[in-house]
């Protein structure tokens, strides 16, 4: 392979859309039904996350035992996720967690507590281990 064709292959691979994070299935815990899922631009991130540290951001909305919105950030390093978890400001009806390079924020509206716990447990189990 020539240097030129190698460079072209690298450029094409970088331009290819990345696979979705796939953290938000259609049904979670047998209760929550996904209504929408989308990949957001890093510039559209609604949370105070360092934009230069975000690789991808995926958001989903669910209905079931209430309503909830979840956002998953794939970050450049696990240290960034740890720092976010340590500095995050708690707010009403919101929970956050991280594993490795992933940081997740879940905000709900009148959700049943046990169903919410199951949602969080299942999404957390889907996070890649590093």
C-alpha positions, 0 to 999 in steps of 0.5 A, a space after each residue: 500500500 502506498 503512502 498516499 492510499 494509506 493516508 486516504 484510508 485513514 481519512 475515510 475511516 475518520 470520516 465514517 460515522 461512529 456506531 451508536 453508543 447503544 446504551 438505551 434499548 427500546 425496553 428497559 426493565 420491562 417497564 420503560 418504553 423508549 420514545 426517542 433516541 438521538 445522537 447530539 452534537 457536543 456543542 448541544 450538550 445541556 450539561 456542564 461537561 468539558 466539550 473538548 473531552 466529549 467524544 459522543 453524546 447520546 440522549 433518550 426519552 422513556 415513558 413507563 412508570 413515569 417519564 425520564 430523559 437520559 444522556 450518556 457521554 462517551 469521554 476521552 478518558 476515565 479520569 474526566 468521568 471521575 472528575 465529573 462525578 466528583 464535581 457534579 452538582 446534585 439537583 432534584 429528580 436527577 441522578 448521575 453515574 459513571 463507569 470508565 469513560 462513560 458518564 450518564 445523567 438521568 432526569 425523571 418526572 414523577 417516576 416510580 422509585 423501584 422502576 427508576 432503580 431498575 432503569 439505572 441498574 440496567 443502563 449501568 450494566 450496559 456500559 462498557 467495562 474498561 
